[in-house]
Amino acid sequence: MERVKETKTALVTGANKGIGLAIAQGLGALGFTVAVGARDDGRREKAVERLRAEGVDAFGVALDVTSEESAAAAAEAIEGTAGRLDVLVNNAGISGRFDDGAQDPTTLDLDVVRTVLDTNVFGVVRVTNAMLPLLGRADSPRIVNMSSNMGSLTLRTGPVMAAYAPSKTMLNGLTAQYARRLAETRVIVNACCPGHVATDFTGFNAPRTPEQGAAIAIRLATLPDDGPRGGFFDDAGPVPW
């Protein structure tokens, strides 16, 4: 029988840049083996090389979150390399285009909505469900969904973006449903907001560094067994939503 690796393994989707890469670096610094999930072969391998140069035990996993087949193949790859999965960080996300009123609710482009939901919501379901059997083999499995307070119905922050913001509202609702379904298991599921972070996502025009944005995800990924379930958190604590 294949021996299961002793070190904990984390899969971070969209880990080739920005907050995802910072999460991979932070978990790697804590001793995790990090699976870098990304669809672009060149960027994925570049990220793996960078992590290894920093002393992180990392390997690349081809993963397109819009494809069920890709998610299943990624689970097989992780099983072959690590035997189980301890942490899943669903970080991959897109803003969707917002030119020409595409995300103004009064002129909303429904194709943009479909595209954003396919990555930000359906992608999380595809990857999570593909990885659940591997997470079930871990002693303290954790799932962290990267959300945004733009999806908060209470706060209503940021610009009007009628595809992106509701995708994060739905992701928060989905997080609560997973937490309810998995309440009697060891799997702890939460969502978090990294804050306004300087990445290509924001045109690098934001006050927080990727490392600051990654901190809450790393905290939720390493929660104790009696940690919160189904919540939405940022650095300051629970976020109203």
N, C-alpha and C positions, 0 to 999 in steps of 0.2 A: 504494500500500500504506500502511495506517495506521501512523503513526510510534509506536513504543513509547516510553513515558515514560522519561526518563533517571533520575529519582529512583526510589528503591526504594519498593515498595508493600507494606504489611502488612495482612492481615485479622486482626482480633481478634474472636472470637465472644463474645457476652455482654459487649460493651464499653461498655454504657451506664451501668455503675455498678461500684463496688467495685474488685476487683483488675483486672478487665478494662479499666476506664477508666484505672487507673493504668498498665497496660501500654501502652495507647494513648498516654497522655501521655509516657511514657518513650521509646517508639519515635519519636514525633513530635518530641521534643526532639533526637533523633539525626538528624533530617532525613528520616525516612520519611514518605511519604504514608500515612495510616491510613484503612483502610476499617472503619467501625464497624458490626459485624454485630450486629443485635438484631431481635427480632420485633415489639416494641412501637414503633409509629411515633412516638408522642410522646416517649418516653424516648430513642429513637435520635436524633431531631432535636435534642433538648435537649443530648445528649452531644456531637453534632457542633458545635453552637453554642459550647458551653463549650470544646472543643478549639481551635476556630478563634479564639476570644477569647484563648487562650493562645499563639497563633501557630503552631498545628499545622495542616498541610494535611490536612484530614479530609473524608471524605464518608460518607454513610450507605448501608448495604446491608441491605435487608429480608432477614432470615434466620431461619427457624425450623428448628433443627437436627433436629427430629423429622420433617421432610418432605424427601423426596428431590427433589421438584419445586422446593421453595424453595431447596435447595442448588444445584441446576442453574441456577435463575434468578439466584442470587447470583453464580455463576461468570460468567454472561453479562454481568451488570452490571459486574463488575470488569474483564472483558476489554474492554468498551466504554470504560471510563474510563481504565484503566491499560495494557491490552495484555498484561500479565503479572502474576504474583504472586511476590514475593520471600520473604515470610514469612507463615506461617499459624500463629496461636496459637489452639489449640482450648481456649478458656477457659470456654465456657458449660457450666454444670453445676448440678445440683440435689441437695439432700440427701434429698429425699423426706420424706413425713410420718412421724413417729415416735411419735405419740400412741397410746394404747391397745395398746401392745406391738406396733405395726406392724413394728418392726425388731428386736424380740427374736426370736432364731432359733427359740425354742420356740413362739412364737405368730405367726410371720412371715406378713405379708400379701403374697402373691405378686403381687398387682396393684401394690403399691408397688415391689416388685423390678422388675417389667416397666417401670413408669414411669421409674424411676431409670436402668435400663439403656438405655432408649430415648434418653434425653438424653446420659448420661455416657459411653456406649460406642458405641451404634449411631449417635448423632449425630456422633461424631468420625469414624466410618467414612464416613458420608454426605458430610460436608463435605470431608474429606481427599480422597476419591476424586473429588469434583466439581472440586476445585481442582488436582489433580495435573497436568493438562495445562498450566495456567497457570504452575505452579511449575517445570515442565520448561523453560519459556522463560527462566528467570532464571539468572544466572551462579552465584549461591551461595544456592540455595533452602534454607530452614530450616522445619521443622515442630516446634512445641513443644506438647506435650500437658500441660495443667494437671492434675496428679494430687494425691495426698495421702499422707502417710506412714501414714494410717489404713488404707491398702490394703496396707501392708507386712506380709507373713506373719512377718517377723522381729521387727519392732518392736511391732506390735499396739497402737498408740496410740489414744487417744481413747475415747469411750464405745462400748458394743456397738451397732453399727448394721449389721445383717445384710443391708441392701440397699445402702447407700452405700459402706461399706468394701470389699465385694467388687467393686463396680463399678470402684473405683480399682485393685484388684488386676488385674482384667481389662484395664483401660486400660493398665497397665504392661506386661502380657503382649502386648497388641496393639501397643504402641510397639516392643517388641523384634521383632515379626514384620514390621512396616513397615520397620524399620531393616535387617533381613536381606534383605528383598525389594529394597530400594533401595540395597543396599551398593555396587553398581557404578555408581551414578548420582551426580549432584552433590547430590541431596536428602539433607540430614542431619536425622534425626528423633530427638528425645529427649523425656523426660518430666521434670516437676519438681514439687516440693512448695513452696508459698509460705509454709508455716508457719501458725501460728494467728493469723489476721488479723482485725482488727476491721472487719467488714462486716455487712450485714443477714443474711448467711448464718449468722453466729455471734452474732446479736443484739447486735453491736458490743461483745461482752464477750470481748475477746482482747487480748494485749499488743502485737501487731505492726500497723503501719500498712499500708494498701494499697500504698503506695510501697515499703515493705520487702518485702512479699510479691511485688511485681512484679519485683524486681531480678533474681532468678534466671531468670525467663522472658525478660527482655530480654537477659541474658547469653547464653542458649542461642539466642536469635533472631539473634544477631550473632556466632556462633562463626566462627572461621577455617575454611578449607576442610579442614584436617587435624584438626578438632575431633572429640570423641567422638560415637559413634553408638549409639543404642539404650539409652542409660543413663537413670538416675533420679537426679536431683540436687536438693540444696537449697543454701542459702548456704554451707554448710560443705563441700560436695563431694558425692561419691556417697552415696546413701542405700541401706542394705541392704534388700532386698525379697524 
